[in-house]
Amino acid sequence: MANEKFNRLINWFKDWDNVLIAFSGGMDSSLITYIAKKVLGNNVLAVTVNSPLLSIGELNRARRIANIIGVRHLVLDLNLLENERIIENSPNRCYYCKLEFMGKLLEIAKFFGFNVVVDGTNIDDMKSYRPGIKALRELGIRSPLAEVGLSKADIRNISRKLNLPTMDMSSTTCLATRIPYGVKLNLEVLRRVNMAELIVKQLTGISLVRVRDHGFIARIEVDRNERRKLFNEQVLDEISRRLKKLGYLYVTMELEGYTSGSMDRLILSGNTKHKLETLIKFR
């Protein structure tokens, strides 16, 4: 089945003369960029949005992966924190974020004469809370991975068969996902979260780390299969000391480990409207 979907992905790109790709350098966008390059050659442009929501090191990673694939690569500097709808950090934040930066990619595509803009949304993403997908559809952005039915597991398996440098890469998300809905975003908080995650990674060697920022509380999530790496008293003491230097008063660990979209639990649980109204003014 995965081979059939893979062939459908190749054929998907054969229907186009050229393509512009929203390229993060993660596993999903790297796979479609690799396939697009194989099918369309130099008629592919990968564009990475560099914003305050991007973790330290991700831009350099995107540049490195694009260079390995051999695709033309453009970096778009965009300060998404100038958009009040994004700063408000409502449950629809992702919608406004995608609306803005994908709109910019459409402008670039029109300027350079590209027929279609695509992103790395996969079929699993369609099953979770992703308000940004609504923006993609409104703008006419295409998602070939989702359209041919490729899941995250499929993408990882294909990436391994192709020996792509992203085949064992942990999932990455924008820094805003570390902040509870209704708490306004600012550069200071985003940088603090980013530094906290780097500290945990450096001290433990764990690749998948999220530090959820609850004001004075840092809640650390790591891959459930790597939780044991935290169970060292000296490591725990050093993590606590260094994160408290960043301004946290309490440093905690999520016992069940990393869960994708854990900040969405509030809006996906029962009595949603009542809970949201305690956090946010609806528009």
Secondary structure, 3 states (H helix, E strand, C coil): CHHHHHHHHHHHHHCCCCEEEECCCCHHHHHHHHHHHHHHCCCEEEEEEECCCCCCCHHHHHHHHHHHHCCEEEEEECCHHHCHHHHCCCCCHHHHHHHHHHHHHHHHHHHHCCCCEECCCCCCHHHCCCCHHHHHHHHCCECHHHHCCCCHHHHHHHHHHCCCCCCCCCCCCCHHHHCCCCCCCCHHHHHHHHHHHHHHHHHHCCCCEEEEEECCEEEEEECHHHHHHHCCHHHHHHHHHHHHHCCCCEEEECCCCCCCCHHHHHHHCCCHHHHHHCCCCCC
